[in-house]
Amino acid sequence: MVSSLIVLTLCPVLFGALVYAVRRREAMAAVPVPPPPQELAAALVNLLLGKGEVTPKAIETTSLELVHAGRLRLEQKADGTRTVRLVDEADSRRPLRAFEELLLERVRHRCRVHVDRVPMEALGPGDGDEYWLWWRDYQRSVQEEALALGLIRKTRDESVTWMLRIAGGLTWVGVLYACSGFGQVVFDVVFKATVLPLVPVLLWFQRLPRRSRSRLTAAGRKASTWWRACPHAAAHRLPDRQVGSNGPESALPVRAPRRIWSSYEKSWHVVDTAPLDRPRWGHVWQLVILAVVVCAATVTLSLTARLPHGVTLDAGPALVGAAVAALWLPAHRRIRRVPAESAFRGAVISRWDYTTHHDDPPTITVHYCCSIEDPGSHRAWSFKVDEWRRPMFSNSSNPQLENRFRVGDVVDVHCSPRRRKIYSITMVEAVPR
């Protein structure tokens, strides 16, 4: 009986291993011979050094590669900023790859607002959804190129993954059931030996972000090793913050101050952008609560502690003054430096959206936000410009609100930057859709 239970337990494992071996053999049989490492494109080198992920460094290296190919023209401003522009009569002898076409489209997109050149840094993250939508296609095209050359392999299919997980769970249950026939002592030993180490591993695994990224093949690892030892590897050095499948930081709401490139008034410059959320500390009502709490603590100490009343009453105002001078007053001054009300004509330099869920009734609210440059203060303010509600289990979308404002649109705004609130916003000049 025990032997039959063990056989039944091992059947799911053998079946899962057989399916995985067949899928792996089919994948390995279709792998082509990759080119030499020195002949790989810059974006593919970036993918190899990023262990299967494409980072924003590939934008710069691919741009320089297109400059050498005659598709872009590199210029350097007096302050050292490197800019690129499209070449009118480009050499079309070398066909472009898909991700190179996308990069040229990105340059064309950033040059559409009365400018004919764009800084290399402005091609990267910064304009929210405008960048993120393009970045997903760019990553996908680089990965497809690497997959066609046999440098990476696809991630395991989700069906095979779940099959192996179910097979592992059935194996564990079958082993426990088989051990129960040998007595309670054997069952307790096997149960504790498998469960106790497994619980911390599962808790640790739940905290990790699970992303389905590609993995390097043997040829990809060989080429990656060659490039890491190459003297020209410094030109492909990866940035400190890599961009994975969860999306770049610019795809999220602007929750912290950020510097964003803008081409408003026909010149590229960097704008300090305020976050969408209001400051959490430094408001007057917080000072009132702080004063009330300290006064209550002073009175409590005067009535209960064995201290002279004069010492306690003198220490209370001193504590309030120290807390106000050290904690509250600097934050309050930063809030007061932001205008309470303003009206200006500026340009949208970033846009994004995020969703919130409501249980009663079950709805999803899509919040459309953007950052608008104020040329008078040389800053940009972030606002929620509109919202749209839909049922929670509905796949409907609202293209009217989604495309209401785009990066580069010139708008007239009447707002309160201090409260992050817009009273009125009017389109003045829209970029081509």
URZI-V242740 format. One record per helix or strand of 2 or more residues. SS is the DSSP state (a for helix, b for strand). FROM is the first residue (numbers start at 1). LEN is the number of residues. Records with the same first field share a line. If there is no record, write none. Layout:
SS=FROM-LEN  FROM-LEN
//
This chain:
a=2-28  37-3  42-8  57-12  98-13  121-3  129-20  158-25  184-24  218-11  231-6  249-3  264-3  284-21  309-28  399-4
b=72-5  82-5  118-2  152-2  215-2  258-5  269-5  342-18  362-13  379-13  410-7  421-9
//
